[in-house]
Amino acid sequence: MSRRIAVLGLGAMGLQMASWLAKSFDVVGYDIAAERVALADKEGVASATSAKEAADGADLVLVAVRNRAQLDELLYGADGIAEVMKKGSAIILTSTIGIAPVEEVAVQLAEQGIGLVDAPVSGGPARAGKGDLLVTVGAYETEYEFAKPVLDAMASTLVWVGKAPGKGQSMKTVNQLLCGIHIAAAGEALALAGKLGLDQTVALEALMSGAAASFMLGDRGPRAIQADNGEEAEVKSRLDIFVKDMGIVTDAAKSVGMAVPVAAAAEQEYLLGFARGQAAMDDSSVIRVVSPEDRA
């Protein structure tokens, strides 16, 4: 069955997902930043002049927002899309915004006959542009089956982790606990290598050949070394995203009465980086928290 898809939010991830999906589906995109819409046009994604225009008549609306406030504004604000979405349509939420917010929004949308597919993604922009993401889904069976052709196109690994919205967020919270710790640990390890007089690039190559290897070490390591040497690395994932995500992790742990001391320590490193003006830098720049010489 054909699906008309609106992609709202054409940032680093949204643009790549939209351009990939446009190869197989009828896709229209919108972003509040005109330059992002222009980039989407170049990638073959049809554009709309507003979120409401993009969502009107869409079967599925793929949403990439930063937090609950942005989602509420998108759904129910001045240009709110909920009033123009047709009954039986669904929102695919690819963002990490927390468990309780998604559960609450799902109830609101259900009252209007709109489904919510809780589908946070992992893998980064390069993989998003190839349909190579990890997508963990929490959704009722009807909505999951309705959205599955699109989810399959987005994902190399698609896991239906729970039969209700919020379960995708739960799984992404566990995922981000590990990712956030791994990035912070990679920064500490490479900073220590430098302080011990080792060539950090050689040290990284050695670490990636042994039991200490991890995806985050291999991916963030080269940019962390740049940051430790005072260079401005390419921004592939902003540091303030992990301020948000590690806050979600520690809040979730508190909600079930569980201590997560390693995650809490990593959260403090991101908060320190944020306080030092690194919010818009690549998250690998967290290395500067433990290796801050001569930097404001």
Secondary structure, 3 states (H helix, E strand, C coil): CCCEEEEECCCHHHHHHHHHHCCCCEEEEECCCHHHHHHHHHCCCEECCCHHHHHCCCCEEEECCCCHHHHHHHHHCCCCCCCCCCCCCEEEECCCCCHHHHHHHHHHHHCCCCEEEECCEECCHHHHCCCCEEEEEECCHHHHHHHHHHHHHHEEEEEEEECCCCHHHHHHHHHHHHHHHHHHHHHHHHHHHHHCCCCHHHHHHHHCCCCCCCHHHHHHHHHHHHHHCCCCCCCCCEHHHHHHHHHHHHHHHHHCCCCCHHHHHHHHHHHHHHHCCCCCCEHHHHHHHHCCCCCC
